[in-house]
Amino acid sequence: MLNPYYLPDRMQEYELDFSLLSLTANDLFAEMGYGNTQPEEPVEALAVSMLEEVSSWIVPRCTFGLFDGRIEGDTVFMTGGESFLVGATISFLLKGSRRFALFAATAGTAFQEYQNRLKTEDDILKSFIADILGTCVAEKAGDYMERLLEKELAGERHTNRLSPGYCGWHLSGQQTLFRLMGGTPCGISLSEVCLMTPIKSISGIIGIGPDVDEKKYGCQYCELETCYKRKRKKK
């Protein structure tokens, strides 16, 4: 089931049925670092059990909106006056964009409460699996958002998702993104240091235009050596 919410300022918000995410236990195991091997039986059983439990009540959400704009130097300028400095790498990856999709996606408040409860139980393994599970849900919600966006673009080219905090784009870029998306997209709020709540949330920008490069991927250009995705790629 897909429940859309039509918000002011071009934002479209959706409440997603868990089945739309197509999240499997193997997705969890891959994110946990098991690669092509199966986890130990107790870990596998617990992860499968937690995935089944969460699937019965979790309410992921996603949103996106289309904005006209342009790239000049290291800055994205939105038609209407807003702008934000994204840095050399992100501006390179957005090269050729004539407009932009701003987006957010989240595993939701209920999942945040679930994680908080597990922390009080002091079960390290459960907390670890929940952390991975939340990451997967947020990313899968982002994937679904992208499929919705592609339907609206009707074949128009677009870049990969790009987010503040990566590839030299300072995390403070969240402030402008959230302001343009109405302040609390999908119920996500920002702290004073630009961290999102619920924690298992993503946000960012996608460049759109006939000349954008759809194949470039940020990890090829990112200089953040401590990124967990970089570590996983090296294995």
Protein Blocks (a to p, Z undefined) as FASTA:
>chain_A
ZZddddehhiacddddfklnopafklmmmmnonmmaccdfklmmmmmmmmmmmmmmpccd
ddddddddddehjbccdehiiacdebjmlmmmmgoiabdcdddddebjklmmmmmmmmmn
opaklmmmmmmmmmmmmmmmmmmmmmmmmmmnnopacdddddehiehiafklmmmmmmmn
oopgghiacdfkopacdfbbcdddddddfkbcfkbcfklmpccfkbmklmmmmZZ
